[in-house]
Amino acid sequence: SELCDLTLDDVIITDRKQYIQVRNGKGDKFREIKLHPNARQPLLDYLKVRPLSDSNKFFIGNRGTLTPSGVYKMINRYGKRAGIVQSVYPHMLRHQCLTEIAKKCDTLDDAINLSAIVGHSNFETTSQYYLSNSREKMDSLIDSLE
């Protein structure tokens, strides 16, 4: 839904700034998320071929603005083409991406920033879904004490 709600004004790509604004995230929360440098050019390329439309929505399909259902079907179709046996859906991709980011969290500040990226209002939710409490990680933390 957040992807489908993005407008042309929500995607900021300049020489100095690259981020998206989520105006009405879950719970009607606003947040800004920095774009990865590799995302800049594909988004600019998309804008060059974006179908003409009266809509201010950023992503336009052949039949008009994208819907959450349409995005779900598209991702599932590409998953099947890629030979992935199980169903692939948008929330799965979000979860996988955030899990990869979480693996790089080494400090409480990192984890709090991850929570802001995710859009969770409660840090416990982020901790429950994305932060590992594996035996190896706990042992590593103890071993790192001086």
C-alpha angles and dihedrals in degrees: 000000000000091000092049091048094056114116130200087259092055096063109072115190118166133138090270104029134047117170144117128233118222102202100178108024123161108316090018090283123162120217139158120224123195114234118235109248090244090060096060101076097043090052092049089047090051091053089057091059099030108134115254110260143160087227120100090210112124097223117054124177129201090272099041135277117003118254128207089248091052092049090049092052093046094051092045090051092050090048090056091047088053089056096249107155099203123065114273118210137171097259089053090056090048091050093048093049093048092046089056091050090047091057087065094053107112101160139042088250089056090051092048090051090050088054089054092049091049092049097233114153090200118059090207089068092056091046093050096050106031115019118086123223095184120159090242092054093047092048090048091054092051091047090052093062115109 
